[in-house]
């Protein structure tokens, strides 16, 4: 079993989140689902913040956040220093989010990403490794106090 990961969504991402749960568990991940728990309307900033705090508190190694497009929830998560959340719309973006950005969250769009494509994006992210080197320098610049 690998390190636990987390997954969160608003109502618009709920169905895709539910699809990804067994996909991740089948790959041996312990998955911490931090909501929402149904299709009733909720606010994506609440779940982006909840995911960011959980990562920063080391409750999970990395995670996935889902809203209608992935845009709003990624913006909410990225408001937290130390969070690097990339909105991924292709497997290449999933791979590069890890290789170049050392992202600790990826965002997906429940209304814009098919379950099959979401699986491919997540798989690419899982299988990628941070490349370090020049990317470490760039991440350091983003983490600088005057950048946040």
N, C-alpha and C positions, 0 to 999 in steps of 0.2 A: 504494500500500500504506500502510495506517495503522500506528500504533504497535503493537508486539506486545502480545498479551494472553496470559494464562495460564489454564489450566484444570487442576483437580485433583479427585480424588474418592477415597473409600474404596471398598471392594468393593460396597457397596449402591448407590453412585452411578455405578459403572463403566459400566453399560449406557447411562445417560443421557449421561454424559460422551462416550462413543464416538459417540452420535448427534449431539451438538452440534459435534464436531470438523469434519465436512464442512460443516455449516451455517455455521459461522464462517468457514471458509476460502473458501466460496463468496461471502462478503461482502467478501473482500479482506483479511482479517486474517491476519497471521502469528501462529500459535498455538503457544505453548509448553506442551506437555503434561507436567506434572510428576508424573504417576502418580495412582493405582496403575495397574499394567499388566495387570491381570486380575481375575477374580472371586474370587480367594482372599481369605479374611478378613484384613483389616488394621485398624489403629486410626485412626479419623477425626481425633483430635487431631494425629497426625503430619502429615497432609496439610493440615489447616487451618494449622498452624504453618509448614509448608513454603511454602504460598501466601502467607501474611502476610510472611514473610521475603523472598520474591522480590519482592513489591510494594515493601517498604521499601528493598530494595537496588536498586530501579529496573530490575529485570530485565524488567518488564512495566508497562504503563500502568495496567491494571486486569485483573480476572480473575473467574472463576466457580469456585466450590467446590460439590461435590455429595456428600452422604451420603444415608442412607436418608430422612430427613425434612428435612435442611438445618439442623436445630437444632444438633446437636452440633458440626458443622464450623464453623458461624457463631460459636458461642461460643468455640471454640478460636482462630479467627482474630482475633476481637475482643479477645483477651487482650493483643494487641500494640498499644502506643501508636502512633497514626498510622494504624491500620487502622479502616476503617468498612465493616463487612460487614453487609449487610441480607439477611435471609431473605425471599425474594419468592415469593408464591403467586399473584400475578395480574399482568397487564401494568401495571395502575395502580401497583402496588407497585414494579415495576421502574422505571417512569418517575419516581416520587417518590423512589426511592432515590438517583437521580442529581440530580434537580431540587432537592430539599430537603436530602438528606444528603451529597451529593457523595461517594457511596460509591466505594471503590476495589475492592471485592469484592462480588459478590452470591452468595447461597447458594440452592441448589435442592434439592428432595427427590427422589431417584431412585425412591423407592417411593410418593411422593405426588403427583408431577407428571408428566403425560403428556409425551411428546416434543413434541407439537404445542403444548401450553401453554408448555412451557419455551422453545420458539422465540419465541413471542409475548412472553414476559417479557423475554428477552434482547434482542429487537428493540426493545422499548419502552425498555429501559435504554440501548442503543446510540444511539438517536435523541434521547434527552433531553439537555438541557444544564443544568448547575448554575445556579441562579437567583441565587446570591450574596445580597447585602443582609442581611436578618435571619437568613438561614440561615448566613451566614459567622460572625456573632456567636455563634450557638448551637453551631456546630462548634468555635469557639474555646473555649467553655466546657467542652466535652467533652475537648478536648486539654489543658486546664489541668493542671498538675502535681498539684494536690490532688484531681483528679477521677479519676485513674488509679491 
